[in-house]
Protein backbone atom coordinates (compact mmCIF):
# COMPACT_ATOMS: atom_id res chain seq x y z
CA UNK A 1 0.00 0.00 0.00
CA UNK A 2 1.05 3.57 -0.56
CA UNK A 3 2.54 5.29 2.47
CA UNK A 4 0.33 7.84 4.18
CA UNK A 5 2.94 10.49 5.04
CA UNK A 6 4.36 12.58 2.22
CA UNK A 7 7.39 14.85 2.21
CA UNK A 8 6.29 18.45 2.71
CA UNK A 9 8.76 19.45 0.02
CA UNK A 10 9.45 16.85 -2.70
CA UNK A 11 12.45 18.73 -4.10
CA UNK A 12 15.44 16.37 -4.17
CA UNK A 13 16.96 17.48 -7.48
CA UNK A 14 20.75 17.78 -7.60
CA UNK A 15 20.61 21.07 -9.47
CA UNK A 16 18.95 23.44 -9.35
CA UNK A 17 18.40 22.30 -5.79
CA UNK A 18 15.69 22.84 -3.18
CA UNK A 19 15.13 26.41 -2.05
CA UNK A 20 15.74 27.15 1.60
CA UNK A 21 12.94 26.21 4.05
CA UNK A 22 10.26 28.90 4.07
CA UNK A 23 11.32 30.44 0.76
CA UNK A 24 8.73 32.32 -1.28
CA UNK A 25 8.74 34.88 -4.07
CA UNK A 26 8.53 37.54 -1.37
CA UNK A 27 12.23 36.93 -0.78
CA UNK A 28 12.91 38.66 -4.11
CA UNK A 29 11.00 41.83 -3.33
CA UNK A 30 14.17 43.90 -2.90
CA UNK A 31 15.69 42.90 -6.25
CA UNK A 32 17.45 45.66 -8.17
CA UNK A 33 15.29 45.28 -11.27
CA UNK A 34 15.20 47.62 -14.24
CA UNK A 35 18.60 49.01 -13.26
CA UNK A 36 22.02 48.50 -14.75
CA UNK A 37 24.22 46.02 -12.93
CA UNK A 38 26.89 48.70 -13.27
CA UNK A 39 24.84 51.28 -11.39
CA UNK A 40 25.84 52.01 -7.82
CA UNK A 41 22.83 50.04 -6.58
CA UNK A 42 23.58 47.10 -8.87
CA UNK A 43 27.27 46.97 -8.00
CA UNK A 44 26.41 47.13 -4.30
CA UNK A 45 24.20 44.04 -4.61
CA UNK A 46 26.91 42.10 -6.46
CA UNK A 47 29.56 43.17 -3.97
CA UNK A 48 27.28 42.04 -1.16
CA UNK A 49 27.06 38.54 -2.65
CA UNK A 50 30.85 38.41 -2.68
CA UNK A 51 31.29 39.69 0.86
CA UNK A 52 28.55 37.53 2.36
CA UNK A 53 30.01 34.48 0.61
CA UNK A 54 33.48 35.30 1.97
CA UNK A 55 32.15 35.69 5.49
CA UNK A 56 29.97 32.57 5.48
CA UNK A 57 32.80 30.39 4.14
CA UNK A 58 35.55 31.93 6.24
CA UNK A 59 37.56 32.62 3.10
CA UNK A 60 41.12 33.75 3.95
CA UNK A 61 41.52 37.53 3.76
CA UNK A 62 44.19 37.36 1.05
CA UNK A 63 41.98 35.38 -1.32
CA UNK A 64 40.07 37.08 -4.14
CA UNK A 65 36.46 36.11 -4.88
CA UNK A 66 34.48 37.09 -7.97
CA UNK A 67 31.28 36.38 -9.86
CA UNK A 68 31.75 34.92 -13.34
CA UNK A 69 29.44 33.84 -16.18
CA UNK A 70 28.20 30.35 -17.05
CA UNK A 71 27.78 28.80 -13.61
CA UNK A 72 30.44 26.53 -12.14
CA UNK A 73 31.36 25.36 -15.63
CA UNK A 74 32.34 28.90 -16.60
CA UNK A 75 34.36 29.32 -13.41
CA UNK A 76 36.30 26.07 -13.94
CA UNK A 77 36.87 26.78 -17.63
CA UNK A 78 38.15 30.29 -16.86
CA UNK A 79 40.65 28.81 -14.42
CA UNK A 80 41.83 26.05 -16.76
CA UNK A 81 42.24 28.28 -19.79
CA UNK A 82 43.89 31.11 -17.84
CA UNK A 83 46.18 29.24 -15.44
CA UNK A 84 47.36 25.96 -16.94
CA UNK A 85 50.49 25.56 -19.02
CA UNK A 86 53.60 26.51 -17.04
CA UNK A 87 53.74 23.13 -15.22
CA UNK A 88 52.67 19.59 -15.88
CA UNK A 89 49.17 18.86 -14.64
CA UNK A 90 47.62 15.88 -12.86
CA UNK A 91 43.93 15.36 -13.64
CA UNK A 92 41.71 13.39 -11.24
CA UNK A 93 38.39 12.04 -12.46
CA UNK A 94 35.89 9.60 -10.99
CA UNK A 95 32.67 10.71 -12.67
CA UNK A 96 31.51 12.60 -15.74
CA UNK A 97 32.23 16.16 -14.57
CA UNK A 98 35.85 15.39 -13.75
CA UNK A 99 36.14 13.54 -17.05
CA UNK A 100 34.84 16.66 -18.75
CA UNK A 101 37.73 18.68 -17.35
CA UNK A 102 40.11 15.98 -18.61
CA UNK A 103 38.60 16.31 -22.08
CA UNK A 104 39.13 20.08 -21.98
CA UNK A 105 42.76 19.88 -20.94
CA UNK A 106 43.71 17.01 -23.24
CA UNK A 107 41.45 17.65 -26.21
CA UNK A 108 41.03 21.43 -26.25
CA UNK A 109 44.10 22.95 -24.59
CA UNK A 110 46.19 20.02 -25.84
CA UNK A 111 48.75 20.31 -23.07
CA UNK A 112 51.75 18.09 -23.61
CA UNK A 113 52.44 17.09 -20.02
CA UNK A 114 49.19 15.67 -18.61
CA UNK A 115 48.76 12.69 -16.32
CA UNK A 116 45.22 11.36 -15.91
CA UNK A 117 44.19 9.32 -12.87
CA UNK A 118 40.69 7.93 -13.21
CA UNK A 119 38.45 5.62 -11.18
CA UNK A 120 35.10 4.00 -11.84
CA UNK A 121 31.88 5.41 -10.43
CA UNK A 122 31.79 4.67 -6.72
CA UNK A 123 35.54 4.90 -6.18
CA UNK A 124 38.34 7.44 -5.90
CA UNK A 125 41.64 7.22 -7.78
CA UNK A 126 44.80 6.78 -5.74
CA UNK A 127 45.31 10.31 -4.44
CA UNK A 128 48.88 9.57 -3.36
CA UNK A 129 49.90 9.59 -7.03
CA UNK A 130 49.48 13.36 -7.21
CA UNK A 131 52.84 15.14 -7.60
CA UNK A 132 53.06 18.37 -5.53
CA UNK A 133 55.43 19.76 -8.15
CA UNK A 134 52.62 19.73 -10.70
CA UNK A 135 49.26 21.44 -10.95
CA UNK A 136 46.27 19.28 -10.05
CA UNK A 137 42.63 19.58 -11.17
CA UNK A 138 39.88 17.71 -9.33
CA UNK A 139 36.31 17.85 -8.05
CA UNK A 140 35.89 17.88 -4.28
CA UNK A 141 32.56 16.10 -4.56
CA UNK A 142 31.51 14.04 -7.57
CA UNK A 143 27.95 15.24 -8.12
CA UNK A 144 27.01 12.32 -10.37
CA UNK A 145 28.80 9.59 -8.37
CA UNK A 146 28.19 10.65 -4.77
CA UNK A 147 31.92 10.23 -4.05
CA UNK A 148 33.89 12.97 -2.31
CA UNK A 149 37.49 13.27 -1.23
CA UNK A 150 37.55 12.56 2.52
CA UNK A 151 39.84 15.50 3.36
CA UNK A 152 42.75 17.53 2.05
CA UNK A 153 45.54 15.59 3.75
CA UNK A 154 46.71 14.25 0.38
CA UNK A 155 47.50 17.79 -0.83
CA UNK A 156 51.00 18.91 0.13
CA UNK A 157 51.20 22.16 2.12
CA UNK A 158 54.59 22.70 0.44
CA UNK A 159 53.32 22.14 -3.10
CA UNK A 160 54.82 24.02 -6.01
CA UNK A 161 51.90 23.50 -8.37
CA UNK A 162 48.39 24.91 -8.08
CA UNK A 163 45.38 22.97 -6.79
CA UNK A 164 42.31 23.75 -8.90
CA UNK A 165 39.18 22.45 -7.20
CA UNK A 166 35.67 22.23 -8.62
CA UNK A 167 33.69 22.41 -5.36
CA UNK A 168 30.24 23.22 -6.67
CA UNK A 169 28.35 20.48 -4.79
CA UNK A 170 30.64 20.68 -1.76
CA UNK A 171 30.97 24.34 -0.81
CA UNK A 172 28.69 25.38 2.10
CA UNK A 173 28.17 21.69 2.99
CA UNK A 174 31.70 20.37 3.51
CA UNK A 175 34.75 21.79 5.26
CA UNK A 176 37.34 22.91 2.70
CA UNK A 177 41.02 23.25 3.68
CA UNK A 178 41.64 26.63 2.09
CA UNK A 179 45.32 26.55 3.00
CA UNK A 180 45.77 23.56 0.66
CA UNK A 181 43.74 24.94 -2.23
CA UNK A 182 44.51 27.64 -4.78
CA UNK A 183 41.46 27.87 -7.01
CA UNK A 184 37.96 26.95 -5.84
CA UNK A 185 34.84 27.22 -7.99
CA UNK A 186 31.12 26.81 -7.36
CA UNK A 187 27.69 27.96 -8.54
CA UNK A 188 24.68 29.42 -6.76
CA UNK A 189 22.34 26.56 -7.62
CA UNK A 190 23.56 23.89 -5.21
CA UNK A 191 23.82 23.93 -1.40
CA UNK A 192 22.10 27.28 -0.81
CA UNK A 193 19.41 26.62 -3.41
CA UNK A 194 20.11 29.59 -5.67
CA UNK A 195 19.41 29.93 -9.38
CA UNK A 196 21.52 28.83 -12.33
CA UNK A 197 24.00 30.49 -14.73
CA UNK A 198 26.20 32.34 -12.21
CA UNK A 199 29.55 31.03 -11.02
CA UNK A 200 31.95 31.94 -8.24
CA UNK A 201 35.73 31.92 -8.63
CA UNK A 202 38.01 32.07 -5.57
CA UNK A 203 41.74 32.62 -6.08
CA UNK A 204 44.59 32.28 -3.60
CA UNK A 205 47.57 34.66 -3.76
CA UNK A 206 49.51 31.88 -5.52
CA UNK A 207 46.84 31.67 -8.20
CA UNK A 208 46.88 35.45 -8.67
CA UNK A 209 50.65 35.33 -9.03
CA UNK A 210 50.29 32.69 -11.75
CA UNK A 211 47.70 34.79 -13.58
CA UNK A 212 49.97 37.81 -13.58
CA UNK A 213 53.12 35.95 -14.60
CA UNK A 214 51.74 33.58 -17.22
CA UNK A 215 50.34 34.48 -20.63
CA UNK A 216 48.50 31.53 -22.20
CA UNK A 217 49.59 30.69 -25.75
CA UNK A 218 45.98 30.24 -26.90
CA UNK A 219 43.30 32.89 -27.48
CA UNK A 220 41.08 33.52 -24.45
CA UNK A 221 37.34 34.10 -24.94
CA UNK A 222 36.15 37.31 -23.33
CA UNK A 223 34.29 35.52 -20.54
CA UNK A 224 37.54 33.78 -19.48
CA UNK A 225 39.68 36.93 -19.34
CA UNK A 226 40.69 37.60 -15.73
CA UNK A 227 43.54 40.06 -16.36
CA UNK A 228 44.08 43.43 -18.02
CA UNK A 229 47.51 44.48 -19.26
CA UNK A 230 49.11 41.61 -17.38
CA UNK A 231 47.49 42.41 -14.03
CA UNK A 232 44.51 40.88 -12.27
CA UNK A 233 41.29 42.59 -13.31
CA UNK A 234 40.39 43.67 -9.80
CA UNK A 235 36.95 44.91 -10.78
CA UNK A 236 35.72 41.34 -11.28
CA UNK A 237 36.42 40.68 -7.61
CA UNK A 238 34.56 43.77 -6.45
CA UNK A 239 31.31 43.02 -8.25
CA UNK A 240 32.20 44.25 -11.73
CA UNK A 241 31.08 41.19 -13.67
CA UNK A 242 32.43 40.28 -17.11
CA UNK A 243 28.93 40.10 -18.58
CA UNK A 244 25.41 41.03 -17.48
CA UNK A 245 24.11 39.03 -14.49
CA UNK A 246 20.48 38.51 -13.55
CA UNK A 247 19.73 40.87 -10.71
CA UNK A 248 16.76 38.66 -9.80
CA UNK A 249 19.17 35.75 -9.31
CA UNK A 250 21.49 38.04 -7.36
CA UNK A 251 18.69 38.84 -4.91
CA UNK A 252 17.92 35.14 -4.56
CA UNK A 253 21.59 34.39 -3.87
CA UNK A 254 21.60 37.04 -1.15
CA UNK A 255 18.52 35.47 0.41
CA UNK A 256 20.25 32.09 0.61
CA UNK A 257 23.40 33.58 2.08
CA UNK A 258 21.43 35.48 4.72
CA UNK A 259 19.52 32.32 5.64
CA UNK A 260 22.77 30.39 6.01
CA UNK A 261 24.12 32.99 8.41
CA UNK A 262 20.86 33.21 10.35
CA UNK A 263 20.72 29.47 11.11
CA UNK A 264 24.24 29.40 12.51
CA UNK A 265 26.65 29.85 9.63
CA UNK A 266 28.86 27.29 7.92
CA UNK A 267 28.91 24.92 10.90
CA UNK A 268 25.11 24.70 10.87
CA UNK A 269 24.97 24.21 7.10
CA UNK A 270 27.47 21.35 7.29
CA UNK A 271 25.60 19.81 10.23
CA UNK A 272 22.30 19.84 8.32
CA UNK A 273 23.88 18.13 5.34
CA UNK A 274 25.66 15.50 7.43
CA UNK A 275 22.45 14.83 9.37
CA UNK A 276 20.67 14.18 6.09
CA UNK A 277 23.40 11.74 5.05
CA UNK A 278 23.03 9.99 8.39
CA UNK A 279 19.29 9.58 7.77
CA UNK A 280 19.92 8.05 4.35
CA UNK A 281 22.60 5.76 5.79
CA UNK A 282 20.18 4.44 8.42
CA UNK A 283 17.57 3.67 5.80
CA UNK A 284 20.11 2.03 3.47
CA UNK A 285 21.36 -0.09 6.37
CA UNK A 286 17.83 -1.39 6.94
CA UNK A 287 16.95 -1.85 3.27
CA UNK A 288 18.32 -4.89 1.42
CA UNK A 289 17.46 -3.75 -2.11
CA UNK A 290 19.56 -0.56 -2.06
CA UNK A 291 23.14 0.49 -1.28
CA UNK A 292 25.41 3.49 -1.69
CA UNK A 293 27.24 3.82 -4.99
CA UNK A 294 30.25 5.10 -3.01
CA UNK A 295 32.02 1.98 -1.76
CA UNK A 296 34.00 3.58 1.08
CA UNK A 297 31.87 5.19 3.81
CA UNK A 298 34.54 7.88 4.27
CA UNK A 299 33.96 9.08 0.71
CA UNK A 300 30.14 9.20 0.75
CA UNK A 301 28.75 12.57 -0.24
CA UNK A 302 26.43 14.41 2.14
CA UNK A 303 24.90 16.37 -0.75
CA UNK A 304 24.53 14.32 -3.94
CA UNK A 305 23.73 10.94 -2.40
CA UNK A 306 23.93 8.35 -5.16
CA UNK A 307 22.35 4.94 -4.64
CA UNK A 308 22.59 1.67 -6.53
CA UNK A 309 19.99 -1.09 -6.56
CA UNK A 310 21.57 -4.12 -4.92
CA UNK A 311 18.72 -6.62 -5.28
CA UNK A 312 19.88 -9.72 -7.25
CA UNK A 313 16.67 -9.40 -9.29
CA UNK A 314 17.73 -5.96 -10.47
CA UNK A 315 21.32 -7.03 -11.05
CA UNK A 316 20.11 -9.80 -13.37
CA UNK A 317 18.46 -7.27 -15.70
CA UNK A 318 20.20 -5.97 -18.80
CA UNK A 319 21.70 -2.51 -18.47
CA UNK A 320 18.94 -1.05 -20.65
CA UNK A 321 16.29 -2.68 -18.48
CA UNK A 322 18.03 -1.47 -15.32
CA UNK A 323 17.98 2.09 -16.63
CA UNK A 324 14.30 1.76 -17.59
CA UNK A 325 13.50 0.44 -14.12
CA UNK A 326 15.13 3.32 -12.27
CA UNK A 327 13.50 5.81 -14.62
CA UNK A 328 10.20 4.14 -13.84
CA UNK A 329 10.76 4.39 -10.08
CA UNK A 330 11.57 8.10 -10.39
CA UNK A 331 8.55 8.66 -12.62
CA UNK A 332 6.20 6.92 -10.16
CA UNK A 333 7.41 9.11 -7.33
CA UNK A 334 7.14 12.27 -9.39
CA UNK A 335 3.59 11.34 -10.41
CA UNK A 336 2.73 10.97 -6.73
CA UNK A 337 4.27 14.37 -5.99
CA UNK A 338 6.66 12.96 -3.39
CA UNK A 339 10.05 13.24 -5.14
CA UNK A 340 11.19 15.15 -8.20
CA UNK A 341 14.23 14.47 -10.40
CA UNK A 342 15.84 11.63 -8.45
CA UNK A 343 16.95 9.36 -11.28
CA UNK A 344 20.72 8.94 -11.57
CA UNK A 345 22.66 11.26 -13.85
CA UNK A 346 22.37 10.15 -17.47
CA UNK A 347 26.07 9.22 -17.64
CA UNK A 348 26.17 7.41 -14.28
CA UNK A 349 25.29 3.75 -13.70
CA UNK A 350 21.51 3.14 -13.37
CA UNK A 351 20.39 4.15 -9.90
CA UNK A 352 18.82 6.90 -7.84
CA UNK A 353 20.24 10.21 -6.62
CA UNK A 354 18.91 12.17 -3.66
CA UNK A 355 20.05 15.72 -3.02
CA UNK A 356 20.61 16.01 0.73
CA UNK A 357 22.24 19.44 1.01
CA UNK A 358 21.49 21.99 3.68
CA UNK A 359 18.21 23.28 2.23
CA UNK A 360 16.64 19.80 2.44
CA UNK A 361 14.83 18.92 5.67
CA UNK A 362 15.74 15.59 7.26
CA UNK A 363 12.03 14.97 7.96
CA UNK A 364 11.30 15.14 4.23
CA UNK A 365 13.95 12.52 3.49
CA UNK A 366 12.58 10.27 6.22
CA UNK A 367 9.08 10.66 4.78
CA UNK A 368 10.44 9.73 1.34
CA UNK A 369 12.04 6.41 2.33
CA UNK A 370 8.77 4.42 2.61
CA UNK A 371 7.78 5.80 -0.79
CA UNK A 372 11.05 4.56 -2.26
CA UNK A 373 10.30 1.10 -0.88
CA UNK A 374 6.79 1.28 -2.34
CA UNK A 375 8.00 2.42 -5.78
CA UNK A 376 10.61 -0.32 -5.92
CA UNK A 377 8.04 -2.97 -5.00
CA UNK A 378 5.78 -1.60 -7.74
CA UNK A 379 8.66 -1.80 -10.23
CA UNK A 380 9.30 -5.44 -9.39
CA UNK A 381 5.66 -6.27 -10.01
CA UNK A 382 5.62 -4.49 -13.38
CA UNK A 383 5.56 -7.16 -16.12
CA UNK A 384 7.55 -4.86 -18.41
CA UNK A 385 10.43 -4.84 -15.91
CA UNK A 386 10.85 -8.60 -15.69
CA UNK A 387 13.78 -10.43 -17.26
Secondary structure, DSSP 4 states (H G I P E B T S, - for coil): ---S---S--B--SSS-PPPTT--GGGGTT--TTS-TTSHHHHHHHHHHHHHHHHHHT--TT-EEEEEESHHHHHHHHHHHHHTTSS-EEEEESSHHHHHHHHIIIIIS--SSEEEEE--TT----GGG--TTSEEEEESEETTTTEE-S-STTS-TT-SS-EEEE-TTTTTTS---GGG-SEEEEESSSTT---SSEEEEEE-HHHHHHHHH---SS---GGG--EETTEE-GGGGGT--SSPPPHHHHHHHHHHHHHHHHTTHHHHHHHHHHHHHHHHHHHHHT-TTEEESSSSGGGB-SSEEEEEE--HHHHTS-HHHHHHHHHHHHHHHHHTTS-BS-BPPTTSPS-EEEE-STTS-HHHHHHHHHHHHHHHHHHHH-GGG--
